[in-house]
Amino acid sequence: MEKLLDGAPVEWKTLGEVIISNTGGGTPSKAKSEYWNGEIPWASVGDLSIDGHFIKKTRNHVTSEGLKDSSSNLISKGDVIVAVKISPGKMKIAGIDLAINQDLRGLKLKDEISAKFLNYYFQILILQGTGTIVKAITSKDLEKIQIPIPPLPVQVEVVRILDAFTELTTELTTELTTELTTELTARKKQYNYYRDQFLSFEQGEVEWRALGETLVRTKGTNITAGQMKELNKYGAPLKVFAGGRTVAFVNFEDIPAKDVNREPSIIVKSRGVIEFEYYDKPFSHKNEMWSYHSKNEGINIKYVYYFLKMNEPYFRSIGSKMQMPQIATPDTDKFQIPIPPLAEQERIVAILDKFDALTSSISEGLPREIRLRQKQYEYYRELLLSFPKAEVGPT
C-alpha cells in the first residue's frame, strides 16, 4: 500500500462528508394491483445479492402511480445503493435508474470518491465485523462511518487491481469447479460400474435370501420434528435420523433406552426421497422409518448396505406409485439379497469403501478449494484497502 500511495496523503472522512444526498425508499401498497408490474425497477435487499459492482435488474417493478403514492424514491444510474436493514452495509452501484424500498438508501457521491472504491471498502467493513455495521443501522449512523479517501488516481488503481483479481479468482474457481466436477462424475461412473459388477450374481451362483429373514429389523422412536429441533444440542453423542437430510444430535437420556440402536445398521429412509444410509455409531430414528442390523456372523452388514444402495432405483419406483413417495416394511423384508461367502463379502466391501472414500474426498475437496481461493482473495482485498490513519499526538 505504501508503494501504491507513493507518499500521497490519505484523508479520513465520514461517509456523510463525501455524499451529496442520502435518499430513502418505501414500498407501494401491495393491496393495489395498479401499483405493481409496471416499467420502473424496484429494488429490495435481495436484489443486492449479485456478483459484480452494478445492479442492472430487479425482481419487482412498480408503476409511476405506485412510485408517486408511496415513500419510494427513484435512484439515478451511477448512485450507490446500500442496505440499512436485513443485510446492513451490503452495497451495489445502480446500473440503471431504479426505485428502492425502505430497507435501502441511495447515496449520490461527491467527485472525490469513486463508487467502485466505496463498494469495495464496504465489503471490508462487513467482513471484518468491526461493530460499526449491525443488524440494522440508522441513516445518521450510516453517515458516521469513517472512509479513507486517498487521491482519485490511487482509488482508480485499487479498483483496477481488485477488479482484475476478482475476475481471476472467478475464472480459477470456475475452472476448478469444472475440473473437479468432471473428475467426480468420472469416479462415480467408475464406482457404479465396479459396484454393479461386484454385486451382480446369477441365480444359483450364490444363495439368495429375503432381507427380513437375514437381518434384524428395528423400530424407531416416537419423536416429532419439533421435539428434534428442541432437543438438538451441538456435540451431543446420539444421532437421530428423520427423512431426507434431517438429523438431530441429542443426549442418551433424551431418548428411551429401548429405542437406541448401538449396532452398525442400515437405516431405511422410507418417505419422500427413498434411500438407505449406513451408520455404525449409536443412533435412533423417527418411528415411520426402520433399520436393519445383523446378528449373523456370516453376514457383513455393510455388504448388504451396498447391495441395497445399488437397488435404490427399484425401491423408488415402488414408492413413486404413492401420492407421497413411500415404501413399507414388506417391500424391504421380502427383498431378495445374494449371500456369497463372508470372505467375498468383505473383499467387496473393502474395494467399494476405497471407491467411496475417493469420491467423497473429491466432493469435499471442491468446497475446500473454493474456500481457500476466497480467503486468498479476501486477504489481498483487505490489504489493498488498509490505509494508514494519521497519528494523533499529545496536545
Secondary structure, 3 states (H helix, E strand, C coil): CHHHHCCCCCEEEEHHHHEEEEECCCCCCCCCHHHEEEEEEEECHHHHCCCCCEECCCCEEECHHHHHCCCCEEECCCCEEEECECCCCCEEEECCCEEECCCEEEEEECCCCCHHHHHHHHHHHHHHCCCCCCCECCHHHHHCCEEEECCHHHHHHHHHHHHHHHHHHHHHHHHHHHHHHHHHHHHHHHHHHHHHHHCCCCECCEEEEEHHHHCEEECCECCCHHHHHHHCCCCCCEEEECCCCCEEEECHHHCCHHHCECCCEEEEECECCCEEEEECCCEEEECCCEEEECCCCCCCHHHHHHHHHHCHHHHHHHHCCCCCCECCHHHHHCCEEEECCHHHHHHHHHHHHHHHHHHHHHHHHHHHHHHHHHHHHHHHHHHHCCCCCCCCCCC
